[in-house]
């Protein structure tokens, strides 16, 4: 897998990880009425934003376009959201060396 950019939109990447294959979140249903359709995601970036407290977990396509994110107060809880949302755990996280 390839490294993410140092910035994804307004988010600064701290750590990143991968799932073996691109998947959709557990229980994902197409939005009624033509809302944003998610693409399968494989790459995940734990990020900060504008020096604020807390962490964002960006759920990204294989080419690092983020589809969705969640916010947590701690880095470990942000990482745990991958298992909550996708039913798979990332055991190896990489620090982004900038």
Secondary structure, 3 states (H helix, E strand, C coil): CCCCCCEECCEEEEEEEEEEEEECCCCCCCCCCCCCCCCCEEEEEEEEECCCCCEEEEEECCCCCEEEEEEECCHHHHHHHHHHHHCCCCCCCEECCC
